[in-house]
């Protein structure tokens, strides 16, 4: 009997020991505290800047977190949160807006605890010294108010009173970044978008400092109205037949030929426009171009910038789009020169543009060459003005051999004729910026420059032929109207 009692006692003792060992194992098993990530990691912040707190515990769940701000002798509560869900990862967003802090330096202390060791938990504390800055930067525009034509470009030089994380001109949902120059000023090329109206084009100069404080001021400009040509384009069976194979490479489809054309003309065009905006971000902070921009030699103008086109199929309207760029035609497979010096940031096939080359000239200014038969440039290549970068062709949304030449401003196509006009560059970019203390490359008018009807100086056959073609169109239209009146009589 005594032996049985001793045996039972021994078993009981063994169970207690095992339980103690198991409890000790569980108690000490997870001794690692949660990890804490406080974003952004910037040291200078405003009280309105949003913070993101990321917590993770590998061995158990995150149980609670607290944040306090130590301001001199004062300790101010910022955030306290308990997590009943039992998740091992938690993320919180907060700001210091309602804490009552003024500009100055403080300690931000974050303490996170997990649910290990029977709820006693492992704790981790992270402390960061931050400086509160609630004062927005001051901006001073140094150039006089620019003249900017609808669809055209302009430049401003301005100063900012402190370091910024972002600055530039905002207009009609687009942002044109400013770039810091050697003397500390900022130079910004921006556009009056072709789709904007005189009423809703209200550009603003934006400067956001590293603490997140934003200064937004209206930018004074002299707006010039520009009306764009309207045209009717017949979609022919011959065009669809010739483009059938290429269209299926652009967008595989079981649609009818005309529906397939509409899908490419509408949806692929939109996607390509977005792609150009992305390409527009691949720009140098330095000016890469020098002197006047070069047009396609002996190029006859076939279409102008921002022409509004109505597409007709069998006498019925099927689509409407805006043609952006400048269509120039020479001989078939004519050599295409780089308009100015720069770096090739795209060389490949892009939807309606076909074989395409985009050259970056710095500060968001880029030139575009599309519908090429052959590309003779590679991405990353540095080119000089006049270097042959391809041959004209009919790739993409083109039937006849020509060059679609475009100028991009931070990815947005703008009026190319301005940048083919040496006098316009001199008067609207070079002189204005230099008079305001900016530093731009030396610029002289080419020997073949001629004064245009608007008082600007035009260079190259494209600019001159563009004016001649417009005059011829107006004259032909007048004759046509006269003949119609005679017939009616």
C-alpha positions in Angstrom: 0.0 0.0 0.0 2.9 2.2 0.9 4.6 1.4 -2.4 1.4 2.4 -4.3 1.3 5.7 -2.5 5.0 6.3 -3.3 4.4 5.4 -6.9 1.4 7.8 -7.2 3.4 10.5 -5.6 6.3 10.0 -8.0 3.9 10.1 -11.0 2.3 13.3 -9.6 5.7 14.8 -9.1 6.8 13.9 -12.6 3.7 15.5 -14.0 4.3 18.7 -12.0 7.9 18.8 -13.1 6.9 18.3 -16.7 4.3 21.0 -16.4 6.8 23.3 -14.9 9.3 22.6 -17.6 6.6 23.1 -20.3 5.5 26.3 -18.7 9.1 27.5 -18.4 9.6 26.6 -22.1 6.5 28.4 -23.1 7.4 31.4 -20.9 10.9 31.7 -22.3 10.2 30.4 -25.8 9.5 33.8 -27.3 11.9 36.4 -25.8 12.1 38.5 -29.0 10.2 41.8 -28.8 8.2 43.3 -31.8 10.1 45.1 -34.5 9.1 48.8 -35.0 9.3 50.8 -38.3 8.4 54.5 -38.2 8.0 56.0 -41.6 9.0 58.4 -43.1 12.5 58.4 -41.7 12.9 62.1 -42.2 14.2 64.1 -39.2 12.3 67.3 -40.1 8.5 67.1 -40.1 5.4 69.3 -39.8 2.6 68.5 -37.4 0.3 67.7 -40.3 2.8 65.2 -41.9 1.3 61.7 -42.0 3.3 59.0 -40.2 3.0 55.2 -40.8 3.9 52.9 -37.9 4.6 49.3 -38.8 4.8 46.6 -36.1 5.7 42.9 -36.5 6.3 40.1 -34.0 7.6 36.7 -35.4 6.9 34.5 -32.4 3.5 35.8 -31.1 1.0 38.6 -31.8 1.4 42.3 -31.3 -0.6 43.3 -28.2 -0.3 47.0 -27.7 1.7 50.2 -28.7 2.1 53.6 -27.2 3.7 56.8 -28.6 4.6 59.8 -26.5 6.4 63.1 -27.4 9.0 64.3 -24.9 9.1 68.1 -25.1 11.6 69.4 -22.6 10.3 68.5 -19.2 6.8 67.6 -20.6 5.7 64.2 -21.9 2.7 64.4 -24.2 0.6 61.4 -25.3 0.4 60.9 -29.0 -1.2 57.5 -29.5 -2.1 54.4 -27.5 -3.6 51.3 -29.1 -4.5 47.8 -27.9 -4.8 45.0 -30.5 -7.4 42.3 -29.6 -7.2 40.5 -33.0 -4.1 38.4 -32.2 -2.3 39.4 -35.5 1.5 39.4 -35.6 1.6 42.4 -37.9 -0.1 45.7 -37.3 0.0 49.1 -39.2 -1.2 52.4 -38.0 -1.4 55.9 -39.4 -1.1 59.0 -37.3 0.1 62.6 -37.2 1.1 65.1 -34.5 -1.6 67.6 -35.5 -3.6 67.4 -32.3 -0.7 67.1 -29.8 -0.3 70.8 -29.4 3.4 71.1 -30.5 5.2 74.2 -31.7 8.3 74.5 -33.9 11.3 73.0 -32.2 13.1 69.7 -31.4 11.6 66.8 -29.4 11.9 63.1 -28.8 9.3 60.8 -30.3 9.2 57.5 -28.2 7.4 54.4 -29.5 6.9 51.4 -27.3 5.4 48.1 -28.6 4.6 44.9 -26.6 3.7 41.4 -27.8 1.5 38.8 -26.1 4.3 36.3 -25.2 5.0 34.9 -21.8 1.4 34.5 -20.7 0.6 38.0 -21.6 3.4 39.7 -19.8 5.0 40.3 -23.2 8.3 41.4 -24.6 8.6 45.1 -25.2 10.6 47.2 -27.6 11.2 50.9 -27.5 12.4 53.1 -30.4 13.3 56.8 -29.8 13.7 59.3 -32.6 14.8 63.0 -32.4 12.7 65.1 -34.7 12.4 68.8 -35.5 9.0 70.3 -35.9 8.8 72.9 -38.8 5.4 74.2 -39.7 6.5 77.2 -41.8 5.9 76.8 -45.6 8.7 77.9 -47.9 8.7 81.3 -49.6 8.9 81.5 -53.4 9.9 84.4 -55.5 9.4 84.5 -59.3 12.4 86.3 -60.9 11.3 86.3 -64.5 8.6 88.6 -65.9 5.2 87.1 -66.6 5.6 84.9 -69.7 3.6 85.0 -72.8 2.2 81.5 -73.3 0.0 80.4 -76.2 -2.6 77.7 -75.9 -0.8 74.5 -76.6 2.5 76.2 -76.2 5.4 76.4 -73.7 6.9 78.9 -71.3 9.7 79.1 -68.8 10.1 80.7 -65.4 13.1 81.2 -63.0 12.3 81.4 -59.3 13.9 81.1 -55.9 12.7 79.1 -52.9 13.7 80.0 -49.3 14.5 76.5 -48.0 15.2 73.0 -49.1 12.2 71.4 -50.9 11.1 67.8 -51.7 9.0 68.9 -54.7 8.6 72.1 -56.7 7.2 73.2 -60.0 4.2 74.4 -61.9 0.8 72.7 -61.6 -1.9 73.2 -64.3 -5.0 71.4 -65.4 -4.1 68.2 -63.4 -0.5 68.1 -64.7 2.7 68.8 -62.9 5.8 70.3 -64.5 8.8 70.0 -62.2 11.3 72.8 -61.5 15.0 72.0 -61.5 17.6 73.5 -59.2 20.3 75.5 -61.0 23.9 76.0 -59.9 23.1 79.4 -58.3 20.3 77.8 -56.2 17.4 79.1 -58.2 14.9 76.8 -59.9 14.2 76.7 -63.7 10.8 75.3 -64.8 9.5 74.7 -68.3 5.7 74.3 -68.3 2.9 74.3 -70.8 -0.6 75.7 -71.5 -2.2 72.3 -72.3 -3.9 72.1 -75.7 -7.0 70.8 -74.0 -7.3 73.6 -71.6 -9.4 76.8 -72.1 -8.5 80.4 -71.5 -10.8 80.3 -68.5 -9.6 77.1 -66.8 -5.9 77.5 -67.4 -4.8 78.9 -64.0 -1.2 77.7 -63.4 0.1 77.6 -59.8 3.7 77.6 -58.5 4.1 74.8 -55.9 6.9 74.3 -53.4 6.8 71.6 -50.7 9.6 71.5 -48.2 11.1 68.4 -46.6 8.7 68.7 -43.6 5.7 68.5 -45.9 4.7 72.2 -45.7 3.3 73.4 -49.0 3.3 76.9 -50.6 1.0 77.3 -53.5 0.8 80.7 -55.3 -1.0 81.7 -58.5 1.4 82.1 -61.4 0.9 85.2 -63.4 1.0 84.6 -67.2 -0.1 86.4 -70.3 -2.4 83.9 -72.0 -2.7 83.9 -75.7 -5.6 82.2 -77.4 -4.9 79.7 -80.2 -7.6 78.0 -82.2 -6.8 74.6 -83.6 -7.8 73.3 -87.0 -10.6 70.8 -87.4 -10.4 68.0 -90.0 -12.4 65.1 -91.3 -10.4 61.9 -92.0 -12.1 59.1 -94.1 -11.2 55.6 -92.9 -10.9 53.5 -96.1 -11.0 49.8 -96.7 -7.6 50.2 -98.4 -6.1 51.7 -95.2 -7.6 48.9 -93.1 -6.4 46.2 -95.4 -2.8 47.5 -95.5 -2.7 47.9 -91.7 -4.5 44.7 -90.8 -1.4 42.7 -89.9 0.2 45.5 -87.9 -3.0 46.4 -86.1 -3.3 42.8 -84.8 0.3 43.0 -83.5 -0.6 46.3 -81.7 -3.9 44.8 -80.3 -5.0 41.2 -81.0 -8.7 41.3 -81.6 -11.7 39.4 -83.1 -13.5 42.7 -83.8 -14.4 43.8 -87.3 -11.7 45.8 -89.1 -13.3 49.2 -88.5 -14.1 48.3 -84.8 -10.6 47.2 -84.4 -9.3 50.5 -85.8 -11.6 52.4 -83.4 -10.2 50.4 -80.4 -6.7 51.2 -81.4 -7.4 54.8 -82.2 -9.1 55.3 -78.9 -7.8 52.9 -76.2 -4.3 52.2 -77.5 -3.8 56.0 -78.1 -4.8 56.7 -74.5 -2.4 54.0 -73.2 0.4 55.4 -75.4 -0.3 58.9 -74.0 0.2 57.6 -70.5 3.4 55.9 -71.6 4.7 59.2 -72.9 4.0 60.8 -69.5 6.1 58.1 -67.9 8.9 58.6 -70.5 8.7 62.3 -69.7 9.9 61.6 -66.2 13.2 60.2 -67.6 14.8 63.6 -67.8 18.1 65.2 -66.9 18.3 67.9 -64.3 20.7 69.7 -66.6 20.1 71.4 -70.0 21.4 69.1 -72.7 20.4 71.1 -75.8 22.2 74.0 -77.4 21.1 76.4 -80.2 18.1 76.2 -82.5 16.2 73.0 -83.0 16.4 71.3 -86.4 13.4 70.2 -88.5 13.3 67.4 -91.0 15.2 68.7 -94.1 12.9 69.5 -97.0 10.0 68.3 -95.0 6.6 69.3 -96.3 3.9 69.9 -93.7 1.1 67.3 -93.8 -0.6 67.9 -90.5 -0.4 70.5 -87.7 -0.4 70.3 -84.0 -3.6 69.7 -82.0 -5.8 69.2 -85.1 -9.2 67.9 -84.0 -10.0 65.0 -86.3 -13.4 63.4 -87.0 -13.0 59.9 -88.4 -15.6 58.7 -91.0 -16.5 55.2 -92.1 -18.9 54.8 -95.0 -20.2 58.4 -94.5 -20.8 58.0 -90.7 -18.7 59.3 -87.8 -17.0 56.6 -85.9 -14.5 58.4 -83.7 -13.0 61.8 -82.7 -9.4 62.3 -81.6 -6.8 65.1 -81.4 -3.7 64.8 -83.6 -0.6 65.9 -81.6 2.7 66.6 -83.2 3.8 67.9 -86.6 3.6 65.6 -89.7 6.4 66.2 -92.1 6.9 64.3 -95.4 10.0 64.2 -97.5 11.2 61.3 -99.7 10.4 57.7 -98.7 12.7 56.5 -95.9 14.3 59.9 -95.6 17.1 60.2 -92.9 15.7 61.8 -89.7 18.2 64.0 -87.8 18.1 64.6 -84.0 16.5 68.0 -83.5 19.1 68.9 -80.9 21.6 67.3 -78.6 20.5 65.1 -75.8 20.1 61.5 -74.6 17.9 58.8 -76.1 15.4 57.7 -73.4 13.2 55.5 -75.6 13.9 53.6 -78.8 11.4 51.0 -79.7 7.8 50.2 -80.8 4.9 52.0 -79.2 1.4 51.4 -80.5 0.0 54.1 -82.7 3.4 55.8 -82.9 5.0 52.7 -84.4 8.8 52.8 -84.4 9.6 55.6 -82.0 12.6 57.5 -80.7 12.4 60.0 -77.8 15.4 62.2 -77.0 15.7 64.0 -73.7 17.0 67.5 -73.8 16.8 68.1 -70.0 14.4 69.8 -67.6 11.5 67.8 -69.0 12.0 69.0 -72.6 12.0 66.0 -75.0 11.6 65.5 -78.8 9.7 62.7 -80.4 10.1 61.0 -83.8 7.6 58.4 -84.8 6.3 56.2 -87.7 9.9 55.4 -88.5 10.8 52.7 -91.0 14.0 52.0 -89.1 15.5 53.1 -85.8 19.1 54.0 -85.8 19.5 54.9 -82.1 19.7 53.0 -78.9 18.3 53.8 -75.5 20.9 55.5 -73.3 22.8 56.9 -76.3 24.0 60.5 -76.3 23.3 62.2 -79.6 24.3 65.5 -81.1 22.1 67.9 -83.2 21.8 66.5 -86.7 22.8 62.9 -85.9 20.7 60.5 -87.9 18.5 58.6 -85.5 16.2 56.8 -88.0 14.4 56.8 -91.4 10.9 58.0 -92.1 8.3 55.3 -92.6 4.7 54.2 -92.1 4.8 52.2 -88.9 2.0 52.5 -86.4 -1.1 54.6 -87.2 0.2 55.8 -90.5 -0.4 55.0 -94.2 1.8 57.4 -96.1 5.6 57.7 -95.4 6.2 60.7 -93.1 7.7 61.8 -89.8 5.5 62.6 -86.9 7.6 65.1 -85.0 6.7 66.1 -81.5 7.9 68.1 -78.6 7.2 66.8 -75.1 7.0 68.9 -71.9 7.2 66.6 -68.9 5.5 64.0 -71.1 2.8 66.3 -72.6 2.9 67.0 -76.3 3.2 70.8 -77.0 3.3 72.9 -80.1 6.5 71.9 -81.9 6.6 74.9 -84.1 7.7 77.1 -81.2 10.8 75.0 -80.7 11.6 75.0 -84.4 11.5 78.8 -84.3 14.9 80.2 -83.3 13.5 83.7 -82.6 10.9 82.3 -80.3 13.5 80.4 -78.3 15.7 83.5 -78.1 12.9 85.8 -77.0 10.8 83.6 -74.8 13.4 81.3 -73.2 17.0 82.5 -73.5 16.6 86.3 -73.0 13.9 86.1 -70.3 15.9 83.6 -68.2 19.2 85.4 -68.6 17.7 88.7 -67.7 16.5 87.2 -64.5 19.9 86.0 -63.6 19.7 82.4 -65.0 22.4 80.6 -66.9 21.5 79.0 -70.2 23.7 77.7 -73.0 25.0 80.3 -75.5 22.5 80.9 -78.3 22.8 82.6 -81.6 20.3 82.8 -84.5 21.1 80.5 -87.4 22.2 82.2 -90.7 19.1 81.1 -92.5 16.6 82.5 -90.0 13.8 84.7 -91.5 11.3 86.9 -89.8 7.8 85.4 -89.7 4.5 87.1 -90.0 3.9 87.3 -86.3 7.2 89.1 -85.7 9.0 86.0 -84.5 12.0 84.5 -86.2 11.4 81.2 -88.0 14.1 78.8 -89.1 14.0 75.6 -91.2 11.6 74.6 -94.0 9.0 73.2 -91.7 8.2 76.5 -90.0 8.1 78.4 -93.3 6.1 75.7 -95.1 3.6 75.6 -92.2 2.8 79.2 -92.6 2.6 78.8 -96.4 0.3 75.8 -96.1 -2.0 77.6 -93.8 -2.2 80.6 -96.2 -2.8 78.2 -99.1 -5.6 76.4 -97.2 -7.3 79.7 -96.4 -7.0 80.8 -100.0 -8.3 77.5 -101.4 -11.2 77.5 -98.9 -12.1 81.0 -100.0 -12.2 79.9 -103.7 -14.3 76.9 -102.8 -16.8 79.0 -100.9 -17.0 81.4 -103.9 -17.6 78.5 -106.4 -20.3 77.1 -104.1 -22.1 80.5 -104.0 -21.9 80.7 -107.9 -23.5 77.2 -108.1 -26.2 78.2 -105.7 -26.9 81.2 -107.8 
